[in-house]
Amino acid sequence: MHDMAQLVSKYECFILQNRTDLQKVPDNVRHLSVLSSVRIDDPILLGLLRYRKLRTLLCHESLREEVMKRWCSELRCLHVFSCVTAHGLPEEISKMKNLRYLEIFRPFEISRPCSLKSLPSGLCCLYSLQFLYAANCDFEGLPRELSNLINLQRFESGMVTYHRSDSKTMIINGYAGESLDQLFHSRSLSSLTSDGFGSSSSGLECTSYFENSLSMNQNVTPMVPAHNNNDSIGNIFLSLEGLVIQHCHNLSSLEQCLQPAYVPAIKKISIQNCKRLLSLPIARFGPMHCLVELNVSNCPNIRSGALLVPSLERLELLKTGNLGDNIESCSVTYLELSNSSLTSIQLKKWNLPALQKLRITDCPSLTSVVGSEPVFIKLFHHGGTSSIRPFSSLTELLIYNCSKLQALDDLLTYEYLPAIASIRVKNCEDLLTLPAERFRSFPSLNELIIHHCPRLNWQKGMVLPGPLQRLSLHNCGDFSAWFPSCLENLTSLENLQLVSCKGIVSVPGHLWNRDLASLKELRIESCPDLVSIGGESAIANIEMVHISNCQNLKEVQQPLSIRIF
């Protein structure tokens, strides 16, 4: 097949590998490639104009301005054109009406920044153009008529990458300005993301290094003209569903760009590593009826008011100043608050009746979670009001690495958490109290994990609910006064872990078969005061057992590992 292809294309395809090959170029050549190793002067390059049937011209030799003008003016049958130039495209490019693929490179030997700063307006007359590639050129502006390229499928430059088949996500990376006003008011950029191109299903298939996205990597402030008229605003980013703004270290405000009129279809907004960002236009998030996910991370200087987003389903706030202080949404199901500077969480400021999973992690300044009476809050909807619990749907609560947190008593109540199924608290070194006597009031609680909270005081008791399936206690204070009675009637318990638990002395043998009959996995480690578990025979029916480093436990040989399959 390869030999036949070579035979058929013998007189239509030619590669110019050295100067002597110039004499061998067939008169009816249609596809010509000039390698960079061929040093050819301008007269010879201009001599290629006689091949008027050329459909493909790939020239890796740096072209002078005069050669570019002549080629663009006279090689009008070209469908594919790839060239290296330090001078940019001439206006004469408009005469290549049949061009479908255009590739531009700056000379690689030039170490200074690229001198190609703009595209000619004549480019916008190439209505058949489907692929425009200028990956190592940082254009400061784009022609306002770029939307005329109705068949454009892909556009790649050092600053913008556009893939029309799925232009749902826009990434702004490393933008150097303080505001994104110019970017979002640019008629040319807005037309790239709207549906104004028309439809075209045919064309060259070309690879893109930013698949399925429109991405902007702006190391310089773009010098695009700002337009603020109603005609352009109506078409700005109409189909955009995802927006990522990251590593914009001078950015201080997003007031102008995050407007419902600009991004009416937006579903996901992610703002990352913008350390000078002072505020978010959170008052405008409400009318964004399609917005379901908001992620803000490493923006420590944000100072904003109440976050009111009725349609939001997922909210992630990681190192975001005071942004998590006041949150209200009737649809959020997932909330993560991490590395927050908040010293206290006021539960009366969190109205999240649909919340199912709450993660509070790595908040070194957090000292308290404060509730209030009455617990019920008013929910406004369809012109009326109703009373509902602020966390009536919460099933998973996870609190990790909050070293100064002292109490969770206000939160861990049935009134706040009627549907709670999993409670995990880890590495809260200053935590003093947990209302463990209330745990039996949680009818759906099936997982309780308390790890590395050494100052916990269990004076009020520990009463666990019957449906509990997993209990894991690691280095969490002295609860020996309530042990082993706290294990009674846990007939659904399948996994029990006791690690570094001081004060516990014994577990009666009958407890394993009577109260813990469903137990499948047992782990006991580093419990210095434990002397009896009722004998090895008492735990013989448990599928997985690991006991180690309990120096006063003489009934079993340690380490003891049992696996029954």
VENCOR-V90750 format. One line per field, one symbol per residue. ss: DSSP state (2 for helix, 1 for strand, 0 for the rest). psi: psi as a letter, one per 40 degrees, with the letter a starting at -180 (. if undefined). A space follows every 50 residues. Layout:
BEGIN
ss->???
psi->???
END
This chain:
BEGIN
ss->02222222000011110022222200000011110000000222222222 00000111111110222222222200000111111000002222200000 11111000000000000000222220000011110000000002222200 00011110011112220011111000000022222022222220000000 00000000000001111000000000000222200000000111110000 00000000000000000111110000000002220000000011111000 00000011000001111100000000110000011111000001112221 10000011111000000111000001111110011111100000011111 00000010000000000000011111000000100222222000001111 10000010000000000001111100010222002220000000111110 00000100222222000000111110000001000222200001111100 000000000111100
psi->ddddddddededhhhhdideedeehidfhdhhhhieehhhidddddeeee geehdhhhhehhiiddddddddddgeehdhhhihieeahidedeegdehd hhhhiihdehdiiheheiiidddeegeehdhhhgdfhgheiiidedeege ehdihhiedhhhhddgfdhhhhhfheieiedddeehddddddeifeeaih eiiihiiheghfihihgheihhfiihhgidddddehfdehdhhhhifgee heifdddgidddgdehdhhhhhfgeehdiigddeddegeehehhhhifge ehhiahhhgdehdhhhhhgfbededhhhheehehhhhifieheihhdeeh ggdehdhhhhifgeehdihhaiiidiihhhifeaiihiidfeehdhhhhi fgdehdiedddgidddgeehdhhhhifgdehdihgdeedeegeehehhhh hfgeehhfdeihhiidehdhhhhhffahfddehedeeiegeehdhhhhhf hidhdihidedddddfdehdhhhhifgdeheieeidddedehdhhhhifg dehedihiihhhhh.
END
